[in-house]
């Protein structure tokens, strides 16, 4: 499995080039490392935390920022199986985060407190997918 933890420059630039003035939803698919991998010298490098424990630290440290920005977890589910797609991709966390605007998301990722907390996410995550979506009309049929 190819691993994805942080966006690369081209992906981040593509995100920033889209309209920022409407609500966005971010589909999060996260697979944890068995054991968190903090950088050498980090105070938690030898703590023996699991990836799930490190991710919870990330969540608790970023929750006040998310609340201040008016963002929320819109939906959370427990992964069961992939019906269509790579069978080697399984997910420990599956959720949709809603941000009032893309500006709010960008404010979050540039916040100094967030930037300090993201080390827990980087230590926790084996691979992930973060997919930006815009709200569209619902309906009773596919398509």
WOMOMO-V594470 format. One record per residue. N is the residue number from 1. RES is the residue in three letters. PSI is psi in whole degrees, 0 to 359 (999 if undefined). BURIAL is # if it has 24 or more other C-alpha atoms within 12 Angstrom, else .. D_FIRST is the distance of its C-alpha to the first C-alpha in Angstrom with 2 decimals. Layout:
BEGIN
n: <N	N>
res: <RES	RES>
psi: <PSI	PSI>
burial: <BURIAL	BURIAL>
d_first: <D_FIRST	D_FIRST>
END
This chain:
BEGIN
n: <1	2	3	4	5	6	7	8	9	10	11	12	13	14	15	16	17	18	19	20	21	22	23	24	25	26	27	28	29	30	31	32	33	34	35	36	37	38	39	40	41	42	43	44	45	46	47	48	49	50	51	52	53	54	55	56	57	58	59	60	61	62	63	64	65	66	67	68	69	70	71	72	73	74	75	76	77	78	79	80	81	82	83	84	85	86	87	88	89	90	91	92	93	94	95	96	97	98	99	100	101	102	103	104	105	106	107	108	109	110	111	112	113	114	115	116	117	118	119	120	121	122	123	124	125	126	127	128	129	130	131	132	133	134	135	136	137	138	139	140	141	142	143>
res: <UNK	UNK	UNK	UNK	UNK	UNK	UNK	UNK	UNK	UNK	UNK	UNK	UNK	UNK	UNK	UNK	UNK	UNK	UNK	UNK	UNK	UNK	UNK	UNK	UNK	UNK	UNK	UNK	UNK	UNK	UNK	UNK	UNK	UNK	UNK	UNK	UNK	UNK	UNK	UNK	UNK	UNK	UNK	UNK	UNK	UNK	UNK	UNK	UNK	UNK	UNK	UNK	UNK	UNK	UNK	UNK	UNK	UNK	UNK	UNK	UNK	UNK	UNK	UNK	UNK	UNK	UNK	UNK	UNK	UNK	UNK	UNK	UNK	UNK	UNK	UNK	UNK	UNK	UNK	UNK	UNK	UNK	UNK	UNK	UNK	UNK	UNK	UNK	UNK	UNK	UNK	UNK	UNK	UNK	UNK	UNK	UNK	UNK	UNK	UNK	UNK	UNK	UNK	UNK	UNK	UNK	UNK	UNK	UNK	UNK	UNK	UNK	UNK	UNK	UNK	UNK	UNK	UNK	UNK	UNK	UNK	UNK	UNK	UNK	UNK	UNK	UNK	UNK	UNK	UNK	UNK	UNK	UNK	UNK	UNK	UNK	UNK	UNK	UNK	UNK	UNK	UNK	UNK>
psi: <130	141	143	119	312	154	148	171	315	319	317	320	321	318	312	337	345	161	133	358	28	162	146	154	138	114	123	123	121	130	126	152	152	314	132	143	89	154	150	133	346	146	340	7	326	20	344	25	146	165	320	319	318	323	323	324	317	314	316	326	335	348	317	327	314	315	315	325	351	18	165	165	112	322	142	139	166	120	137	306	160	122	319	121	179	127	345	1	110	155	137	331	131	118	163	122	135	133	141	330	165	333	318	319	313	324	320	308	345	356	131	325	319	314	327	325	334	343	329	320	315	323	328	324	128	314	161	167	135	111	118	134	150	143	134	174	141	194	186	5	156	147	999>
burial: <.	.	.	.	#	.	.	.	.	.	.	.	.	.	#	.	.	.	.	.	.	.	#	#	#	#	#	#	#	#	#	#	#	.	#	#	#	#	.	.	.	.	.	.	.	.	.	.	#	#	#	#	#	#	#	#	#	#	#	.	#	#	.	.	#	#	.	.	#	#	#	#	.	.	.	.	.	.	.	.	.	.	.	.	.	.	.	.	#	#	#	#	#	#	#	#	#	#	#	#	#	#	#	#	#	#	#	#	.	.	.	.	.	#	.	.	#	#	#	#	#	#	#	#	#	#	#	#	#	#	.	#	.	#	.	.	.	.	.	.	.	.	.>
d_first: <0.00	3.78	6.23	9.50	12.52	15.59	16.75	17.53	21.23	21.16	19.43	21.94	24.80	23.96	24.03	27.34	28.85	28.87	31.90	32.04	35.08	33.82	31.77	28.00	25.44	21.96	19.38	17.18	14.01	13.07	10.98	13.01	12.81	15.05	17.41	18.03	17.90	20.97	22.30	24.87	28.22	27.12	29.38	26.55	24.70	26.34	26.76	24.15	22.83	19.88	17.23	19.13	22.39	21.38	20.22	23.62	25.32	23.68	24.92	28.38	28.92	27.98	29.82	33.18	31.84	30.34	33.69	35.74	33.98	34.49	30.84	29.72	27.08	28.08	25.99	23.71	22.25	20.57	17.41	18.35	16.30	14.74	17.49	16.23	12.66	9.27	10.10	6.87	7.34	10.26	12.34	15.02	17.00	17.81	20.83	22.78	24.72	27.83	29.45	33.01	32.11	29.46	32.01	31.49	27.72	28.44	31.17	28.82	26.24	29.21	31.11	31.65	31.14	27.79	26.77	27.79	25.92	22.55	22.03	21.49	18.66	17.04	17.64	16.40	13.11	9.68	8.43	10.78	12.41	16.11	18.04	21.75	24.12	27.88	30.06	31.58	34.18	33.42	35.04	35.47	33.49	30.13	30.39>
END
